[in-house]
Amino acid sequence: MDADIHSLYTSGFYQILDFKCRCVDCRTSKPEYNEAFCISFVRKGNFLFNIFRHSLDSYTGCVLITKPGYERTVTHTHTVPDECTIFEFTASFYAALLEHYGRTKFFASNDLHSTLYKTNPETEFLHFYIVRLILTKTGSKLQVDNLVMEMLHKVLGNITDYAPDNRIHPRLKQQHLTTIELAKTYITEHFTDDISLQEIATHCHVSPFHFSRIFKTFTHCSPHQFLLNIRLKQAELLLKDTLLPVGDIAFSSGFNSIEHFTAAFRQKYKCPPAKYRTQQPAIH
């Protein structure tokens, strides 16, 4: 496949690769062999990941989970070149992973070589946060490793049988896939700001009415719910990884009052922020 691939980060049991396809026409690649267990976040574009008897329709909001040892091809269905962040794990780590997840249907079946996981705002933010820490060189090795492990367990713990979303048809993707890509990037880069629906819609070059409907179709949540969950995930990470006061965490995560933050956090995590922190391992 004609693509630019370079390593963003290398750990003892995985590496993170930045994949940017250079194909601009709709065609199918030559067969390629998958040698490692990978979890790939689709950032841009739309392609069919063809493996065995399955063809997985992949676009933003999808995570490809691929087992090693199988051939695949890729069919490009969008003029925008594909972009992915690939988490590629070592063979020894994959063997240990199978001890825990090996009895699940995906890993136990020889007929299932790859599958798709539909992300939620928290998983998308984990991906964004990991990449940001690496690119800005602000995260320690242990912090990045812990976040990768959290992402791994969230993805593998929610694997279900793949089924295409019939509401997201080819015409909708052709017209508005770029809209959703722009919106997600804007929200994750400005989640601490007081952004409005009009502001996001204008950035994406659509009306607020159409944007709201399109966004919910692709993500299964409203723009406000998406933003709120990203802010709460950021706050959760700060509560676990820092000693910042709860008030500072609230405002640095985009909340305009401690009361609003506490109520939203309690609703999602079933306990107030201060108590949640006491339940985490001590920071040294």
N, C-alpha and C positions, 0 to 999 in steps of 0.2 A: 504494500500500500504506500502511496506517495504521501509522506507525512514527516513533520518535524517532531522529534521526540527527544526530550532532554530531561535529565534527572534534577529534581528540585531538592531532594533530601534523601539521605541514606542512613538507615539505622542498622542495628544488628540483626533485625528479623524482618525488615521490609525496606522498600524504597518507594518514593513518591515521584511519579513521572508526569511531565506536562506533555500532552499529546495534542498536536494541531495538524489536522489533515489538510493537504493542499489540493485535494480534488474539488473541482467546481462543476463537474458534470455528473449526471445520474447514471452510474454504472456499478457493476459488481466487481469486487476485488478478486484476485486469485486466492485460492485456499491458503490459509496460514495455520500454523500449529501453535497452540497455546501451551506453554511450558510451565507456567506458574499459576498459582491461585491469585486472582485479582479482584479487586472491588473498584469499579470505575464510575466516577461521577460525570454525567454528561452535562457540559456547560453550554454548548452551542450546537446548532445544527440538528439534523434529523437523519437517522440511518436505520436500516434493518440489519440486526446482528443475526446471521443465519448459521445455525449449528444443529446438526442431526435433523430431526423432523420439525424443528422449531424456528420461527423467525420473530425476533424480538424487536418491536418498534420502539426505538430509543430516541429520547429528546430531553430537554431540560426538565428536571424533576424526576428523572429516572437514574437508577444506579444499576449497572451491570455487574452481576456476580458470576464469575467464570471459574470452573474447576480446571485443573491442569490435565493435559493428556489428550486433547481433542482438537480436531480441525474446525475452522470456521471461515466464513466469508462475510463481507460487509457490502451491503447495497446502499448507495447514497440516494436519498430521496429528496434532498433539499439543495438549493444552489449555494447556501451558506456552508462553508467548510466546517466539519465537525471539530469540536474541542472537548477534551476530557481530562480529568485529573485521575491518574491511575495509581492505586495503592497495590503494589506487587509484593507478595509475601514469600519468604524463603520456604524451601521444601521441608525443613525441620519444623518450622512454625506451623505449616499446614498439617503435618502429621500430628502435632500436639492439639491443634484445633479440632481435628477429626475425633479425638478422644472425647471431646465435649459435645460436639454437634453432629457426630457421625451417624446417629440414629434418626436424625430428622429426614424427612422425605427427600429433600433436595440432595443431600449428601449420600443417602443410602441408595438412591435409584441410579442405575447406570444409564437410563434413558434421559436423565436430566443433566445436561452438560453445562448449561448456563440458565440464568433466570434474571428477571428484573425486579427491583425493589422500588416502590414509589416513595419518594422522600416526604418528610414533614418539615415544618420550619426549623425544628431543633436540629435535625440531621443535616439540613442544608447549612445551618449556621456553623455546626461543627466542622464541616468541610471548609467553609469560608474562613473560620477562625484558625484552623490548622495551617492553611496556605498563607494566611496573613502573618502568622507568627514566623513562618519559615522565610517569607520574602523580606520581612522587616528585620529578621534576625533578633527578635525580642523574646523568643521562647527558649527555655532550657531544653536539653535533650529529654529529660524525664517528663517535663510538661507535655512536649509534643508526643512522646510515646504513650502517655496516659490518655491523651485526647484521641489518638489513633485507636487505642484499645476500646475506648468508649464508643467511638464511631462503629468499630467492627461489631461489637456486641449488639448495638442498636439495630444495625442492618441485618445481621444473621438471626437475631431474636425475633424478627418480624417478617421472615421470608414466607410468602404464600405462593400458591400456584399462580403462574403468570396468566393473565387474561387481559387482552387489549381493552382500553377504554373507548367504547364506541361513540361517546360524545365528542371525543377529540379526533375528528375525521381529517383526511388529507387536506381538504380545502381550508379548514380552520387552522391547521398547522402552517400551511403555506401563507396565509394572511397574517397570522398573529403569533407565531412561534417567537419571532424576534421581539415582539411586544413584551412577552413574558420574560424573555432573557434580559431585556433592558430593565424591566420593573424589578426583578429579583436583585440584580446587581445594584440598582439605585437604592433599594430598601436596605440591603445589607451594608452598603457603604455609608448610609445616612441614618441608621437606626437610632442614633442618639439625638438627632434633630427633631424638631416639631414639624414633620412633613404632612402635607395634606393630600387628599385624593386628587385634587386638581393638579398639584405639583407633580405627582407621579405620572398621571395621565398625560400631562403636557410633555414631560420628558420622553414618553413613549409614543407621542404623536397620535393619540386617539382621544376621544371624548371621555369624560369621567363615567358617563353612563355605560358606554360600551366596554371601557376598561374594567369596571367593577365586575361585570358579567363574565368577561373573558378570563379574568384572573381567577375567579372562583371555579370556573370550569376546569382550568388546568391544575390548580393547587388544592381544590376542595376546601378552601377557606377564604374569607374575605381579606382584602389588603390589611385592614386593621388587625385581624386575628393573626395574620402572618407576622406583622410588625411586633405585636405584643409578645408572641412566642419567642421571637428572636431576642427581644429585650430581656425576657425572663431567663432564657438560656444563658445570655451573657452574665446576668446577675448570679445565676447558679454557679457558673464557673468562677466568678470572682469570690463568692462565698467559700468555695472549696479551696481555691488556690491562693488567696491573699488574706491579709489581716485588716483590710480596709473596713472602716465603720460602715454599718448598714446604710446610713444616710448617704455616704459618699457613693456606695455601690448603686443605690437607687438612682441618683442623679447622673452618674456616669454611664448608666445603662439606658438613659433616655426618659425616665419617669420624672414628672414635674412635681411630685409630692411623695413623701415617705408613706403617707396613708394609702395613696393609690397603689404604690408598689407593694406594700404589705398585704393589702386585700387581694391583689392579682396573684401574688406569690402564694398566698395561703390557698387560694382557690385551685391553683394548679398542683402544688406540691403537698397539700393537705397539712401544712404546718407553717408558722410564720418564719421569716428569714433567719432571725436570731437562733431559733430552735433548730432549724435545718443545719446551720453551721455547727452547732454543738454535736450533731450526729455524725459529722465527718471526721476522718482521722486528723490528728493534730498536725499543724504546719510547723516545721522546724526550720 
